[in-house]
Amino acid sequence: MLGQVLPAEAFAFLMILMRMTPLVMLMPVLGDRSIPTRVRTSLALLLTVIIYGMHADKIPAMPAQTFEMLTLMVRELLVGSMLALTARILLSATHTAGTVIAFQTGLAAAQSFDPAQGSQSVIVASFVSLTAITLIVVTDLHHVMIEGFAHSYVKFPVGEPIPLEDFATLITRFVSDSFALGFQLASPFIVYAMIFNISLGLIARMIQGFQVFFIGMPMNLFMGFLLMSLLIGSLMQLFMDRFESHLLSFLG
């Protein structure tokens, strides 16, 4: 009897672990490169233990064939990856906004490590991304992500066919919304850059021999920092509202 129960329980635990692993590898906050691998692995096991008590009855019986078991494991890994990527795509709007802002204000040459992207990026993009991650933690939106994964067994039961077409359409929409949101966040700086560059061009045409470059570069940097200090609160509020609405609409 015990020899039949233990393999079934281990199979159910493994199925949940396959879906929880992408949560701590790809999700914002939890999946950042700055978090040690041991911490993320321990968190994945802890979440699996918690969710196992909630949804163990929703796991189908262990297949008799090894190929079917591997197919279920791969399917769960894909579902978890798709769910986690949606939130990661939404967070990339801050990187897009920061990159556009950096190019408009002359700060594109200054780069630093961006934990949200796991690579070097312009310092403004890193700052905006870190600010967004901090606000996600402060407002407990990372709890919404975990709850969404826990309730995903209702929307996407184990063993059911993966709605690949629906996922592809959803991810395409999330990518377009994220890109549009990034440009909306950077729109004040785009308007400022147009006005500033047109003004410098007019000054250069009206005053021959005027050193526009030596005056314009320091002024552009000063105005960029000034606008950032004035607008960062409103920009982050807009991002958090959109991020929460998209997250709740998908993860529930």
C-alpha positions, 0 to 999 in steps of 0.5 A, spaced: 500 500 500 505 504 501 509 503 495 503 505 491 501 511 495 508 514 495 510 514 488 503 518 486 504 523 492 511 524 489 508 525 482 503 530 484 509 534 488 513 534 482 508 536 477 506 542 482 514 544 482 514 544 474 509 549 474 512 553 480 519 553 478 518 558 472 515 563 478 522 564 481 526 564 475 522 569 470 517 573 475 519 580 476 522 581 483 523 573 485 526 572 478 531 577 478 539 575 477 541 579 484 537 574 488 542 568 489 540 561 486 539 557 492 534 562 495 530 562 489 530 554 489 528 554 496 523 559 495 520 554 489 520 548 494 517 552 499 511 554 495 510 547 492 509 545 499 504 550 500 500 549 494 501 542 494 496 542 500 491 546 496 491 543 489 493 536 490 487 533 489 487 536 482 493 532 479 491 527 475 493 519 477 501 518 475 501 515 468 503 508 467 508 510 461 514 514 462 513 518 455 506 520 458 509 522 464 515 526 461 509 530 457 506 532 463 512 535 466 514 539 460 507 541 459 507 544 466 513 547 465 511 551 459 504 553 462 508 556 468 513 559 463 508 563 459 504 565 466 511 568 468 513 571 462 507 575 462 509 579 468 516 580 466 514 583 459 509 588 463 515 590 467 520 591 461 516 597 459 520 601 465 526 599 461 523 601 454 521 608 458 528 609 461 532 607 455 528 613 451 529 618 456 536 616 457 537 618 449 533 624 449 536 627 455 544 625 453 545 620 458 545 614 454 552 613 455 552 612 462 550 604 463 550 600 469 547 593 471 540 592 471 537 586 475 531 586 471 534 585 465 540 581 467 545 585 463 548 592 462 543 598 460 543 605 461 543 608 468 536 611 467 533 605 465 536 601 471 533 606 476 526 606 473 526 599 473 529 598 480 524 604 482 518 599 479 521 593 482 521 597 489 514 599 488 511 592 486 514 589 493 512 595 497 504 595 494 505 587 495 503 586 488 508 580 488 503 576 492 498 577 487 503 574 482 504 568 487 496 567 488 495 568 481 500 562 480 496 558 486 489 559 482 492 557 475 490 550 476 483 552 476 484 556 469 489 551 466 488 544 469 494 539 469 493 534 463 489 539 459 491 541 452 495 548 452 491 553 449 497 555 445 494 560 440 490 563 446 497 564 449 500 567 443 495 572 442 495 574 449 503 575 449 503 579 443 498 583 446 502 584 452 508 586 448 505 591 444 501 594 451 508 594 454 512 597 448 506 603 448 506 604 455 514 605 455 513 610 450 507 613 454 512 614 460 517 617 456 512 621 452 514 628 456 521 627 455 520 626 447 516 632 447 521 636 451 527 633 447 523 636 440 522 643 443 529 643 446 532 641 439 528 645 435 530 651 439 537 650 439 537 649 431 533 656 431 538 659 436 544 657 431 541 659 425 539 666 428 546 667 432 552 665 427 558 663 431 554 661 437 557 655 441 550 651 441 553 644 443 557 647 449 551 650 452 546 645 449 549 639 452 549 641 460 543 645 459 540 638 456 543 634 462 540 639 467 533 639 464 533 632 464 534 631 471 529 636 473 524 633 469 525 626 472 525 629 479 518 632 477 515 627 473 518 620 477 512 620 481 507 621 476 510 616 471 511 610 477 503 611 479 501 610 471 506 604 471 503 601 477 496 602 475 497 599 468 501 593 471 496 591 476 490 592 471 494 587 466 496 582 472 489 582 475 486 581 468 490 575 466 492 572 473 485 574 477 
